Amino acid sequence: MKSFLEITGENGDTPTTSYLFSDSDRYFFDCGDGFQRFIKGRSNITFGKIKSIFITSLSWDCIGGLIGLFLTMAELNIKVRLYGPKGLHKLFTSSREFQYQLNVEIFEVDSTIIQSIKDESFTFYTLPINKITNNNMSIIEKSIIDENKLPTLAYYGRNPPSTETLENINNDNNLELFKFEESSIICYIGITKDFKGKFYPEKAVALGVPKGISFKHLQDGKSVVNKDGITITPDQVMDKSIKGTKFAIIRCPSIDYLQSLKSHLHMFTDIHIVNHIVPNSVLSNKEYLKFMEDINNNQQQSINTKHIIVNDENCERVSGCQSSDNQILKLQKFIPSLFPMKQTCGNGENENENEMKFRLIKPIELNDSKILKDKVNVFPCKETTNLILGPPQNAGDIEFLPLITTNVDDNSNDNDVDNNKSIEEFINTEQGQLFKKQLDKEVEDLESNENKCCHPKILFTGTGSAIPSKYRNVTGNFITLEDGQNILLDAGEGTFGQLYRFFGPIEVKKQLIDLKMIWLSHLHADHHLGIPNICEKRQQYAKEFGIKDDELEPLIIIGPDALIQWVNELSSIVNLKFIGIGINGNHSNQLVKVCKKLNIKTFSMVPVIHCNYAFGLVIEWNDGFKLTYSGDTRPCKFLSEIGKNSCVQIHEATFEDEKQMDAISKRHSTVGEALEVGRSMNCKFSLLTHFSQRYPNLKMGTYKDTNYGLAIDLLQISPYQYPLVYKMIEPFSLLFENEVQKKLDKKLTTTTANKPKSTKTEEENNNTMEKDAKRLEKYQNKYKDEVILPAYVYNIDSNSLNLVENTFDDLSNQSQFEDD
């Protein structure tokens, strides 16, 4: 069996994950926030081959990508098993309002004993570790293995288990028979199955064994009877089996866990690979180094244990979104002022001196540990660290690879050299030079205006819909005010990673502490799965700055009641501190208080046409600036009315105009419809976002409007810069056009070569139309009984909440399909 362990480092924008590969199956260790986007384009990671996922901790860095991953995998008819600490099931039960039954079984690990998990390829052992402090000094010298007690099934998706098991699950979930242990972390040891010895068919023939199934039985370790009735055993015709390769995944976030970890030392005999996910403060501790030495002393002389170190201090950082970074590099060549991100392509090109100092990699300090130095077997994780588990003669071999490898046959166009070459070639053309001069002149004129309006600044952390792609993350809009305070409108999975990429590892800390409010438009996962990571990191950074919990201003989260309930329930397993305010018509003094701090005059939440309890938002500041945010919606007259005379609208434009039926069926808007909304509300400028992931790059518009722009991930724009985003549409479309055409040409060539041409018959076309008609009939009455909600309009100066009734009929009279 060929197998290997692939480890990626702590890159700041994406947490570490270890991938275990066998001939037919894939296993993951941890699945943090932004996981889906991180693995986009990595051909060796296939969703359909995922068998089990092992979770080490209930921090969002370890579990934040699970819901999004399972929602994406929902259509695959594959059951995935999920193992982790007690309380893991609450991630799914708390998410019941926006995730349906998923094809997953969750097994929770006992926090007091070692348990085993076996399948056809590997055996895994769970190593629970707990924080031991002066108040909790119950130290276990040697942990106990219980081969009979399996992890507890705590949650099931499709295909429920037996009635008895089902009753036990429901009792546990309803009565909460156990209390979550916050300090519980699960480390893992994995062992490949033994490698078969070489089979000698000539020996079998000589012993009278007939060819065929008897040969297979012998290779499978079973005895057979030859033609003379004599029993032939496998050891007569095969070399001895070789013991499987052993590896370990250790997560030890602080030295308080070390005593508990040391109780498992007896499990580390004959181990080839140990992945240490530990901060430098733990790694440099003498006691931890002694633990590593003890691991080495447990080995046979023939095994040279490799120690792979993963943390953000000893390992080089590489952006987890290199395709997006490469795209932004192109855009920066034309208008750098709109893409001032601090961390591009991980090379520090755009970083200031302070950021560069912060990114200096600390050497691994072994503190004169002779046994570790002599064997030269301690390595910081590189972009991708591959460790061979099988075949056995190569076990423990290590290879450092780039995170994204460029294949000459790949049509992803992620090669930096080729990309930069194409940029230079385009700029040097007559047309490119003309566009560049026009843009430079426009920038110069705008910057020279002494009365230019600089705030609020809008940073698009995600401009895609549904699921993240290489180029577009899911929805997020980070608003910065003149005094440095921040507001976040929606926060899809990976929002923190985008902020980290844009601001860099130092500035992002200040920006999150200055984040005062998160406003959530509706319940769909692509708009809110990033919230827990934002909260966790904000609290972490406050501690780093010496801000005590009671001194940190609480983060205000506003959204539909079901969303606030989700975050509240999630707080039982993830350390989240916030004040939740439901959009329900009840007056909130906390909302008024935070709006006063943000210098807001009116704060209006307007029901829109998408799903139940979906809202748009209109904010008017005391200086007269008015912003409308649509969330997800069909064109909504009610929102247009309350957003009248806005300075800017951020409006979804999921589909191009020729896909209007898709827009209607899924309750979204087309580009043309979004622009019409801007006209109807007399809006000065429209910034369009939330594009379908079928449109990875900019698209050329053919509209009469000139007061609009197409948002791109990590575009940051001030009001005075609005004209630039319209003027950049044409040159940027042309810039990407050649690459897109190459992809299409290759796709067409491949399709033509591999598939015969086919044309739909009239009967097939009629069948398609009939299916569409039935689908429309099925869903057109879905929202007939939808409650027509009022708009909730807060007047901040008078501390009053007005309920404005909806006098328009467009919420319920359109034929709609359900959202995908």
C-alpha positions in Angstrom: 0.0 0.0 0.0 1.3 3.4 -1.0 0.5 6.1 1.6 1.8 9.4 2.8 1.1 12.2 5.3 1.0 15.7 3.9 1.3 18.6 6.4 0.7 22.3 5.7 1.9 25.0 8.0 0.2 27.8 10.0 -0.1 30.5 7.2 -2.0 33.1 9.2 -4.8 33.2 6.7 -5.4 29.5 6.8 -4.8 27.1 9.8 -2.8 24.0 9.6 -4.3 20.7 8.3 -2.7 17.3 7.9 -3.8 15.1 5.1 -3.4 11.3 5.1 -3.4 9.6 1.8 -3.8 5.9 1.0 -4.4 4.1 -2.3 -8.2 4.7 -2.2 -9.1 6.9 0.8 -8.3 10.3 2.3 -8.3 11.4 5.9 -8.0 14.9 7.3 -6.8 16.0 10.7 -8.6 19.2 11.6 -10.7 21.3 9.2 -10.4 25.0 10.1 -12.0 28.2 8.8 -11.3 28.7 5.1 -10.5 25.0 4.5 -12.6 24.6 1.3 -10.9 27.6 -0.4 -7.5 26.5 0.7 -7.7 23.1 -1.1 -9.3 24.5 -4.3 -7.2 23.5 -7.3 -5.2 20.8 -5.4 -5.9 17.8 -7.5 -4.6 15.3 -5.1 -7.4 16.2 -2.6 -10.7 14.8 -3.7 -13.9 15.3 -1.7 -15.3 12.0 -2.9 -12.5 10.0 -1.4 -12.8 11.5 2.1 -13.4 8.7 4.6 -12.8 10.1 8.1 -11.9 13.5 9.6 -10.2 13.7 13.0 -10.6 16.8 15.1 -8.0 17.7 17.8 -9.7 20.7 19.4 -13.0 22.6 19.4 -11.4 25.9 18.5 -12.6 27.4 15.3 -9.1 26.9 13.8 -9.9 23.2 13.9 -13.6 23.0 13.2 -14.5 26.2 11.4 -14.5 24.5 7.9 -16.7 21.5 8.8 -20.2 22.9 8.1 -19.2 24.5 4.8 -17.4 21.3 3.7 -20.3 19.0 4.5 -22.8 21.4 2.9 -20.6 21.2 -0.3 -20.4 17.4 0.0 -24.1 17.0 0.6 -24.7 15.7 -3.0 -22.1 13.1 -2.7 -23.4 9.7 -1.7 -20.5 9.1 0.7 -20.8 8.8 4.5 -17.9 10.6 6.3 -17.0 9.8 9.8 -16.0 12.6 12.1 -14.1 12.0 15.3 -13.3 14.6 18.0 -13.7 15.8 21.6 -16.9 15.8 23.5 -19.2 18.6 22.5 -18.4 18.3 18.8 -22.0 17.3 17.9 -23.1 20.8 19.2 -21.5 22.3 16.1 -24.1 20.5 14.0 -27.1 20.7 16.3 -26.6 24.4 16.8 -26.6 24.8 13.0 -29.9 23.0 12.4 -31.6 26.2 11.1 -29.4 26.3 8.0 -28.0 22.9 7.4 -30.1 19.9 6.6 -29.3 16.3 7.4 -25.8 15.8 6.2 -24.1 12.5 5.3 -21.9 12.4 8.4 -21.6 10.5 11.6 -20.0 12.2 14.6 -18.2 10.1 17.2 -17.0 11.8 20.4 -13.9 10.6 22.1 -13.6 9.7 25.8 -11.4 12.2 27.6 -10.1 9.8 30.1 -8.8 6.7 28.2 -7.2 5.8 24.9 -9.6 4.4 22.3 -8.9 2.6 19.0 -10.5 3.2 15.6 -9.9 0.7 12.9 -10.7 0.4 9.2 -9.3 -1.4 6.2 -6.2 0.7 5.8 -5.3 2.2 9.2 -5.6 1.8 13.0 -5.9 5.1 14.9 -5.5 5.7 18.7 -7.0 8.7 20.4 -4.7 10.4 23.0 -6.8 12.8 25.1 -4.9 15.5 26.9 -6.2 17.9 29.5 -5.0 21.1 31.1 -3.3 20.5 34.4 -2.9 23.5 36.7 -2.3 24.1 40.4 -6.0 23.9 40.9 -6.2 20.6 39.1 -3.2 18.4 39.9 -4.7 14.9 39.2 -1.7 13.6 37.2 -1.9 10.2 35.5 1.5 8.5 35.2 0.5 6.1 32.4 -2.6 6.3 30.3 -4.9 3.3 29.8 -6.0 1.7 26.5 -9.5 0.3 26.2 -9.7 -1.6 22.9 -13.3 -2.5 23.5 -14.8 0.9 24.3 -15.3 2.7 21.0 -15.9 6.5 20.6 -19.5 7.4 21.2 -21.9 8.1 18.3 -23.2 11.5 19.1 -24.8 12.7 15.9 -26.0 11.1 12.7 -26.9 12.5 9.3 -28.7 10.4 6.7 -29.4 6.7 7.3 -30.0 6.7 11.1 -28.5 3.9 13.2 -30.4 1.3 15.2 -33.3 2.3 17.4 -31.4 1.6 20.6 -28.4 3.8 19.5 -30.8 6.5 18.3 -32.5 6.7 21.6 -29.2 7.0 23.4 -28.2 9.9 21.1 -31.5 11.7 21.6 -31.2 11.3 25.3 -27.7 12.7 25.4 -28.6 15.7 23.1 -31.8 16.5 24.9 -30.8 16.1 28.5 -27.1 17.2 28.1 -25.9 14.4 30.3 -22.3 15.6 30.1 -20.8 19.0 30.5 -18.3 20.0 27.9 -14.7 20.0 29.2 -13.2 23.1 27.7 -9.6 22.0 28.1 -10.0 18.6 26.4 -7.8 18.1 23.3 -7.4 14.9 21.3 -4.0 13.9 19.8 -3.8 10.9 17.5 -1.5 8.1 16.6 -2.0 6.3 13.3 -0.6 3.0 12.1 -0.8 1.7 8.6 -1.8 -2.0 8.3 1.1 -4.4 8.1 2.8 -4.5 4.7 2.6 -7.9 3.1 5.8 -9.9 2.5 6.7 -10.8 -1.0 4.8 -13.7 -2.5 6.7 -16.4 -4.4 4.3 -18.1 -6.9 7.0 -20.6 -7.9 7.2 -21.9 -4.3 3.4 -22.2 -4.2 3.4 -24.2 -7.5 6.2 -26.4 -6.2 4.1 -27.2 -3.1 1.1 -28.2 -5.3 -1.0 -25.1 -4.8 -3.3 -24.5 -7.9 -3.1 -21.1 -9.4 -6.1 -18.7 -8.9 -8.1 -18.1 -5.8 -5.7 -20.2 -3.6 -2.9 -17.7 -4.5 -5.0 -14.9 -3.4 -5.9 -16.6 -0.1 -2.2 -17.1 0.7 -1.4 -13.5 0.0 -4.3 -12.5 2.3 -2.7 -14.5 5.1 -5.0 -17.6 4.9 -3.8 -21.2 4.7 -5.0 -23.4 1.8 -5.1 -27.1 0.9 -3.1 -28.3 -2.1 -4.2 -30.9 -4.5 -2.8 -33.7 -2.3 -4.9 -32.5 0.7 -1.9 -31.0 2.5 -2.3 -27.6 4.3 0.0 -24.9 3.0 0.6 -21.9 5.2 1.4 -18.3 4.0 4.9 -18.4 5.7 5.9 -21.3 3.3 5.5 -19.1 0.2 5.9 -15.5 1.4 8.4 -13.3 3.2 7.4 -12.2 6.7 5.0 -9.2 6.9 6.6 -5.9 7.8 5.0 -3.9 10.7 3.0 -0.9 9.7 4.4 2.6 9.8 3.4 4.7 12.8 2.8 8.5 13.0 1.4 10.9 15.5 -0.5 14.2 15.4 0.2 16.2 18.6 -1.6 19.5 19.4 -0.2 21.1 22.7 -1.3 24.7 22.9 0.4 25.4 26.2 2.7 23.8 28.7 -0.3 23.2 31.0 -1.1 20.2 28.8 2.4 18.6 28.9 1.9 16.4 32.0 -1.2 14.9 30.5 0.6 14.4 27.1 3.5 12.6 28.8 1.2 10.0 30.2 0.9 8.7 26.6 4.6 8.3 26.1 4.3 4.5 26.0 2.3 4.8 22.8 5.2 6.4 20.9 7.4 3.3 20.4 8.7 2.5 16.9 7.2 5.8 15.5 8.5 7.3 12.3 6.8 10.7 12.2 5.6 13.1 14.9 3.7 16.3 13.8 4.0 18.8 16.7 1.4 21.6 16.4 2.8 23.6 19.3 3.7 27.3 19.7 7.3 28.3 20.1 6.9 28.9 23.8 6.0 25.2 24.3 8.6 23.9 21.8 11.5 25.8 23.5 10.5 24.6 27.0 13.0 22.1 28.4 10.3 19.8 29.6 8.8 19.5 26.1 12.3 19.0 24.6 12.8 16.2 27.1 9.5 14.7 26.0 10.8 14.7 22.4 14.0 13.1 23.5 12.1 10.4 25.3 10.2 9.7 22.1 13.5 9.2 20.2 14.8 6.9 23.0 11.7 4.7 22.5 12.7 3.7 19.0 14.5 0.8 17.5 17.9 1.7 16.1 16.7 1.4 12.5 14.0 4.1 13.0 15.0 7.7 12.9 11.9 9.6 14.1 11.2 12.8 12.1 9.7 15.7 14.2 7.8 18.2 12.1 7.1 21.5 13.8 4.0 23.6 12.9 3.5 27.1 14.3 3.4 30.6 13.1 6.8 31.5 14.5 9.2 28.8 13.3 7.6 28.1 9.9 7.7 30.2 6.8 4.4 31.7 5.9 2.8 31.2 2.5 -0.5 32.6 1.4 -3.2 30.0 1.2 -4.9 31.8 -1.7 -2.1 32.1 -4.3 -4.5 32.1 -7.3 -6.3 35.1 -5.9 -3.0 36.8 -5.0 -1.8 36.4 -8.5 -4.9 38.0 -9.8 -4.5 40.9 -7.5 -0.9 41.4 -8.6 -2.3 42.0 -12.1 -4.8 44.5 -10.9 -2.1 46.3 -8.8 -0.1 47.0 -12.0 -2.9 49.3 -13.1 -4.4 50.8 -10.0 -2.3 50.0 -6.9 -4.3 52.5 -4.7 -7.4 50.2 -4.9 -5.5 47.1 -3.9 -3.2 48.2 -1.1 -3.0 44.7 0.6 0.0 44.1 2.9 0.6 40.5 2.1 0.8 39.5 -1.6 1.9 36.1 -2.7 3.8 35.6 0.6 6.9 37.3 -0.7 6.6 40.5 1.4 6.6 42.6 -1.7 4.0 45.0 -0.4 4.9 44.9 3.3 6.3 47.7 5.4 9.3 47.3 7.6 7.3 46.4 10.7 5.4 43.7 8.9 8.7 42.3 7.5 10.2 42.2 11.0 7.2 40.4 12.3 7.5 37.8 9.6 11.1 36.9 10.3 11.2 33.2 11.0 12.5 32.2 14.4 15.0 29.3 14.4 14.0 26.3 16.3 15.9 26.5 19.7 16.9 23.0 20.8 18.6 24.2 24.0 21.6 22.0 23.6 19.5 18.9 23.2 22.2 16.5 22.0 20.0 13.6 20.9 17.9 15.9 18.8 20.8 17.8 17.2 22.9 14.7 16.5 20.2 13.0 14.5 19.2 16.2 12.6 15.6 15.1 12.6 13.6 18.2 13.6 12.2 20.2 10.7 9.9 23.3 10.5 7.0 22.7 8.2 7.5 24.2 4.8 4.8 25.1 2.3 3.9 21.4 2.0 5.8 18.7 3.9 5.3 15.2 2.5 6.2 12.2 4.6 6.2 8.7 3.2 4.4 6.0 5.2 4.5 3.2 2.6 6.0 1.3 0.9 8.0 0.3 4.1 11.5 0.7 2.5 10.7 4.5 2.1 8.9 5.0 5.4 9.9 8.2 7.1 11.3 9.8 3.9 10.6 13.5 3.8 10.0 15.8 0.9 9.3 19.6 0.8 7.0 20.7 -2.0 5.4 24.0 -3.0 1.8 24.5 -1.9 0.6 24.8 -5.5 2.5 23.0 -8.2 2.2 24.2 -11.8 1.3 21.6 -14.3 2.0 22.4 -18.0 -1.3 20.7 -18.8 -3.2 22.6 -16.2 -5.5 25.4 -17.3 -5.5 27.2 -14.0 -3.0 29.9 -15.2 -1.5 30.2 -11.8 2.1 30.4 -12.9 3.5 33.6 -11.5 6.1 34.1 -14.3 3.6 33.6 -17.1 1.1 35.8 -15.4 3.5 38.6 -14.8 4.7 38.2 -18.4 1.2 38.5 -19.7 0.6 41.6 -17.6 3.7 43.3 -18.9 2.8 42.3 -22.5 -0.6 43.8 -22.2 0.6 47.0 -20.6 3.1 47.4 -23.3 0.6 47.1 -26.1 -0.8 50.4 -27.6 -4.2 49.6 -26.1 -2.7 48.8 -22.7 -0.6 52.0 -22.7 -3.7 54.0 -23.5 -5.7 52.5 -20.6 -2.8 52.9 -18.2 -2.4 56.6 -19.0 -6.1 57.2 -18.7 -6.2 55.5 -15.3 -3.1 57.3 -14.1 -4.6 60.6 -15.1 -7.9 59.8 -13.4 -6.1 58.8 -10.2 -4.0 62.0 -10.2 -7.0 64.2 -10.6 -9.0 62.4 -7.9 -6.1 62.5 -5.4 -5.4 66.2 -6.0 -8.9 67.1 -4.8 -8.5 68.6 -1.4 -12.1 68.1 -0.5 -12.2 64.4 -1.5 -14.4 62.2 0.6 -12.3 59.4 2.1 -14.8 57.5 4.3 -16.4 55.2 4.8 -13.9 52.9 3.2 -15.3 49.6 1.9 -13.1 46.5 1.8 -14.6 43.5 0.0 -13.5 40.4 1.8 -15.7 38.2 -0.4 -17.5 38.8 -3.6 -18.7 35.3 -4.6 -21.8 33.4 -3.8 -22.7 30.0 -2.3 -19.2 28.4 -1.9 -15.7 29.9 -2.0 -13.6 29.6 -5.2 -9.9 30.2 -5.9 -10.6 33.8 -7.0 -13.7 34.8 -4.9 -14.4 34.2 -1.3 -17.9 34.2 0.0 -19.6 37.4 1.2 -18.1 40.0 3.4 -17.9 43.8 3.5 -15.6 45.5 5.9 -16.5 49.1 6.5 -13.9 51.5 8.0 -15.0 54.9 9.4 -13.1 58.1 9.6 -12.2 57.5 13.3 -10.9 54.0 12.6 -13.9 52.1 13.9 -15.1 49.2 11.8 -18.4 47.5 10.8 -18.7 44.2 9.1 -21.7 43.5 6.9 -22.0 39.7 6.6 -19.1 37.4 7.3 -18.8 34.2 5.2 -16.3 31.5 5.9 -12.8 32.7 5.5 -13.5 36.3 6.2 -10.7 36.4 8.8 -8.2 35.0 6.4 -9.1 37.7 3.9 -8.6 40.4 6.5 -5.2 38.8 7.4 -4.1 38.8 3.8 -5.1 42.4 3.3 -3.9 44.0 6.5 -1.0 41.7 7.4 -0.2 40.0 10.7 0.2 43.1 12.8 -2.4 45.6 11.5 -5.1 42.9 11.4 -5.0 42.8 15.2 -5.8 46.5 15.6 -8.5 46.3 12.9 -10.3 43.5 14.7 -10.2 45.1 18.1 -11.6 48.3 16.5 -14.4 46.1 15.0 -17.6 47.2 16.8 -20.5 45.6 14.9 -21.2 42.7 12.7 -24.6 42.9 10.9 -25.9 39.7 9.2 -28.5 39.8 6.4 -29.9 36.2 6.5 -29.5 32.6 7.5 -27.6 31.2 4.6 -24.2 29.8 5.5 -22.1 31.7 2.9 -23.0 34.9 4.8 -22.1 34.0 8.4 -19.8 31.0 8.9 -16.9 33.4 9.5 -18.3 35.0 12.6 -16.8 32.6 15.2 -13.2 33.0 13.9 -13.6 36.8 13.9 -14.8 36.6 17.6 -12.0 34.2 18.7 -9.2 36.1 17.0 -10.5 39.4 18.4 -10.4 38.0 21.9 -7.0 36.5 21.3 -5.5 39.7 20.0 -6.9 41.7 22.9 -5.1 39.4 25.3 -1.9 39.9 23.4 -2.3 43.7 23.7 -2.9 43.3 27.5 -6.6 44.1 27.3 -8.5 42.3 30.0 -11.8 40.6 29.2 -13.8 43.1 31.2 -11.9 46.0 29.4 -12.6 44.7 25.9 -15.6 46.4 24.4 -18.0 43.6 23.5 -18.6 42.9 19.9 -22.2 43.6 18.8 -23.7 41.0 16.5 -27.1 41.9 14.8 -29.1 39.4 12.7 -32.2 37.4 12.4 -33.2 35.7 15.7 -32.2 32.2 14.4 -28.7 33.4 13.7 -28.3 35.0 17.1 -29.5 31.7 18.6 -26.9 29.8 16.5 -24.0 32.0 17.9 -25.4 31.7 21.4 -25.5 27.9 21.2 -22.1 27.7 19.6 -20.7 29.6 22.6 -21.1 26.4 24.6 -18.2 24.8 22.7 -16.3 27.8 21.3 -15.2 30.7 23.5 -17.2 33.5 22.0 -17.9 36.8 23.8 -20.4 39.1 22.2 -23.8 40.8 22.6 -26.4 39.4 20.2 -29.3 41.5 19.0 -32.1 39.8 17.0 -33.9 41.6 14.2 -37.4 41.1 15.6 -39.1 44.5 16.3 -38.0 44.7 19.9 -36.2 47.9 20.8 -32.5 47.5 21.7 -30.7 50.1 23.7 -27.5 48.2 22.9 -28.0 48.8 19.2 -28.6 52.5 19.8 -25.5 52.7 22.0 -23.2 51.2 19.4 -24.7 53.3 16.6 -24.0 56.4 18.6 -20.4 55.4 18.9 -20.3 54.8 15.2 -21.8 58.3 14.5 -24.9 56.8 12.9 -28.0 58.9 12.5 -30.5 56.2 11.2 -30.2 52.4 11.0 -32.8 50.8 8.9 -33.2 47.0 8.5 -35.5 46.2 5.5 -37.1 42.8 4.7 -36.0 41.7 1.2 -37.0 39.0 -1.3 -34.8 36.0 -0.8 -35.7 33.6 2.1 -37.6 33.9 5.3 -36.2 36.7 7.5 -33.8 38.0 4.9 -32.9 41.7 5.3 -31.2 44.6 3.6 -29.6 47.5 5.5 -29.7 51.3 5.1 -27.2 53.3 7.2 -27.2 57.1 7.3 -24.4 58.8 9.2 -24.6 62.2 10.9 -22.4 63.7 8.1 -25.1 62.8 5.6 -23.4 59.8 3.9 -26.0 57.1 3.1 -25.2 53.5 2.3 -27.6 50.7 1.2 -26.6 47.1 1.4 -29.0 44.6 -0.3 -27.9 41.3 1.2 -29.3 38.6 -1.1 -32.5 39.6 -2.9 -34.5 40.0 -6.0 -35.0 43.7 -6.9 -36.9 45.0 -3.9 -39.0 48.2 -4.1 -39.2 48.5 -0.3 -35.5 48.6 0.0 -35.3 51.1 -2.9 -37.7 53.4 -1.2 -36.0 53.4 2.2 -32.6 53.6 0.5 -33.7 56.6 -1.7 -30.8 59.0 -2.6 -28.1 56.8 -1.2 -24.5 57.8 -1.8 -23.7 54.2 -2.6 -25.4 50.9 -2.8 -23.7 47.5 -2.4 -26.0 45.3 -4.3 -25.9 41.6 -5.2 -25.6 40.7 -8.9 -25.4 37.0 -8.8 -26.2 36.4 -12.5 -25.6 37.9 -15.8 -28.7 39.2 -17.6 -29.1 36.1 -19.9 -29.5 34.1 -16.7 -32.5 36.0 -15.5 -34.6 32.8 -15.1 -31.9 31.5 -12.8 -32.0 34.7 -10.8 -35.8 34.5 -10.5 -35.8 30.9 -9.5 -33.1 31.3 -6.9 -34.3 34.7 -5.6 -31.2 36.7 -6.7 -30.6 39.6 -9.0 -28.9 40.0 -12.4 -26.4 42.8 -13.1 -28.9 44.7 -15.1 -31.6 44.4 -12.4 -29.1 45.6 -9.7 -28.3 48.7 -11.9 -32.0 49.4 -12.3 -32.4 49.3 -8.5 -29.7 52.0 -8.3 -31.6 54.1 -10.8 -34.9 53.7 -9.0 -33.4 54.8 -5.7 -31.5 57.7 -7.3 -28.3 56.2 -6.0 -25.1 58.0 -6.8 -23.0 54.9 -7.3 -23.6 51.1 -7.4 -21.0 48.6 -6.3 -22.0 45.1 -7.5 -21.0 41.9 -5.7 -22.1 38.4 -4.8 -21.3 37.0 -8.2 -22.0 33.4 -9.1 -18.8 31.4 -9.0 -19.2 30.6 -12.7 -17.8 34.1 -13.2 -14.3 33.9 -11.6 -12.9 37.0 -13.3 -14.2 40.4 -14.3 -16.9 40.6 -17.0 -17.2 43.4 -19.5 -20.5 45.3 -19.2 -22.6 46.7 -22.1 -24.8 49.0 -20.0 -25.5 52.7 -20.5 -24.7 53.4 -16.8 -21.3 54.8 -15.9 -21.9 55.0 -12.1 -21.2 51.4 -11.2 -18.4 49.1 -10.6 -17.8 45.3 -10.2 -16.3 44.4 -6.9 -13.3 42.1 -6.6 -12.0 40.4 -3.5 -9.7 42.7 -1.5 -10.7 45.8 -3.4 -10.7 48.6 -0.8 -12.4 51.8 -2.0 -13.1 55.3 -0.7 -16.1 57.4 -2.0 -13.8 59.7 -4.0 -12.4 56.6 -5.8 -15.8 55.3 -7.1 -15.2 56.5 -10.7 -12.1 54.3 -10.9 -13.9 51.0 -10.5 -16.1 51.8 -13.6 -13.1 52.9 -15.6 -11.2 49.7 -14.8 -13.9 47.3 -16.1 -12.9 47.5 -19.7 -9.1 47.2 -19.4 -9.4 44.5 -16.7 -11.8 42.5 -18.8 -9.4 42.7 -21.8 -6.5 41.7 -19.5 -8.2 38.5 -18.4 -9.9 37.8 -21.8 -7.0 36.1 -23.3 -6.6 33.7 -20.3 -10.3 32.9 -20.3 -10.2 32.2 -24.1 -7.3 29.9 -23.6 -9.2 27.9 -21.0 -12.3 27.8 -23.2 -10.2 26.7 -26.2 -8.6 23.9 -24.3 -11.9 22.8 -22.8 -13.5 22.7 -26.2 -10.5 20.8 -27.6 -10.7 18.2 -24.8 -14.4 17.9 -25.1 -14.3 17.5 -28.9 -11.5 14.8 -28.6 -13.2 12.8 -25.8 -16.9 13.2 -26.6 -18.9 12.7 -29.8 -21.0 15.7 -30.8 -24.6 15.5 -29.8 -27.6 17.6 -30.4 -30.8 17.6 -28.4 -33.8 16.3 -30.2 -37.0 18.2 -30.2 -38.5 15.6 -27.8 -35.5 16.1 -25.4 -36.0 19.9 -25.5 -39.7 19.5 -24.7 -38.9 17.2 -21.8 -36.5 19.8 -20.4 -39.2 22.5 -20.7 -41.7 20.2 -19.1 -39.3 19.6 -16.1 -38.8 23.3 -15.7 -42.5 23.9 -15.8 -43.1 21.3 -13.1 -40.3 22.7 -11.0 -41.8 26.2 -11.3 -45.2 24.7 -10.3 -43.7 23.0 -7.3 -42.1 26.1 -5.9 -44.1 29.0 -7.2 -46.4 28.9 -4.1 -43.6 28.3 -1.7 -43.7 31.9 -0.3 -47.5 32.6 -0.7 -47.9 32.3 3.1 -44.7 34.3 3.8 -45.1 36.8 6.6 -44.8 40.3 5.3 -42.5 42.0 7.8 -42.1 45.7 8.4 -38.8 47.6 8.1 -37.2 48.3 11.5 -35.9 51.9 11.4 -33.9 53.2 14.4 -33.6 56.9 14.9 -30.5 57.1 17.0 -30.7 60.7 18.2 -34.2 60.2 19.6 -33.5 56.6 20.7 -36.6 55.4 18.9 -37.6 52.4 16.8 -40.2 52.9 14.1 -41.9 50.0 12.3 -42.5 51.0 8.7 -45.1 48.8 7.0 -44.4 47.4 3.5 -46.9 48.9 1.0 -45.3 47.1 -2.0 -46.5 43.8 -3.3 -43.2 42.5 -4.7 -42.4 40.3 -1.7 -45.1 37.7 -2.5 -46.3 38.0 -6.0 -43.2 36.6 -7.9 -43.0 33.0 -8.9 -39.9 31.7 -7.1 -37.8 28.5 -6.6 -36.0 27.8 -3.4 -32.5 29.0 -3.1 -29.6 26.7 -3.7 
